[in-house]
Amino acid sequence: MLLYRERLRVPVTWWLVGAGCVLILATTLAIGLSVVIGIVIYLVMGGLLTIAFAAWGSATVRVTGSELAAGRARLEVSQAGDVTALDAAQTSALRGPNADVRAYMLVRPYLAESVYVAVAGRPADRPYLLIGTRRPAELAAAIRQAASGHGPRAASVAACDDDDPDDHVATIGPVDAAHRRKDGNAWQGH
């Protein structure tokens, strides 16, 4: 059962600006050359732009009753922990200064908002997914709906081990850090 689907297409304005850039650059390169070579330059540059934008815009986000698929990443919804729709400022913070290099990010510069999906148990190889979207509230709701169909969700953090003193240390997650940055109270690490 498909709950949500979105293709992260490149907006029309980017295509128009790209076409303008191709025209200007190709004209600059083609001046003084034969007409045939000029046409080849236009076609090659236009083709490269089309291939790049089509490949970039082919990423799809899909939520079914059992799986979240974001580009090449797949996550069973039973493994989804905290799911939060983020605004532009929070998304920017999680893409940049508060990013975890191990996280999977399907972001595009033309998508200002995103959804944060923590992976239950915070595995070392992929602690969370950051998924750029045009409709963050709908995507977050679809993920929550799919996860609720799988009974109790897995805990988003590992169980506390009373023998480990580090388990009792308060930590700030990436979403909390993004909220603090938005409010202007973020820790500025060096």
Stockholm file with secondary structure:
# STOCKHOLM 1.0

chainA/1-190         MLLYRERLRVPVTWWLVGAGCVLILATTLAIGLSVVIGIVIYLVMGGLLTIAFAAWGSATVRVTGSELAAGRARLEVSQAGDVTALDAAQTSALRGPNADVRAYMLVRPYLAESVYVAVAGRPADRPYLLIGTRRPAELAAAIRQAASGHGPRAASVAACDDDDPDDHVATIGPVDAAHRRKDGNAWQGH
#=GR chainA/1-190 SS CEEEEEECCCCHHHHHHHHHHHHHHHHHHHTTSCHHHHHHHHHHHHHHHHHHHHHHTTCEEEEESSEEEETTEEEEGGGEEEEEEECHHHHHHHHTTTCCTTSEEECCTTCCCEEEEEETTCCTTCSEEEEECSCHHHHHHHHHHHHHTTSSCCCSSCCCCTTCGGGGSCCCCHHHHHHHHHHTCCCCCC
#=GC SS_cons         CEEEEEECCCCHHHHHHHHHHHHHHHHHHHTTSCHHHHHHHHHHHHHHHHHHHHHHTTCEEEEESSEEEETTEEEEGGGEEEEEEECHHHHHHHHTTTCCTTSEEECCTTCCCEEEEEETTCCTTCSEEEEECSCHHHHHHHHHHHHHTTSSCCCSSCCCCTTCGGGGSCCCCHHHHHHHHHHTCCCCCC
//
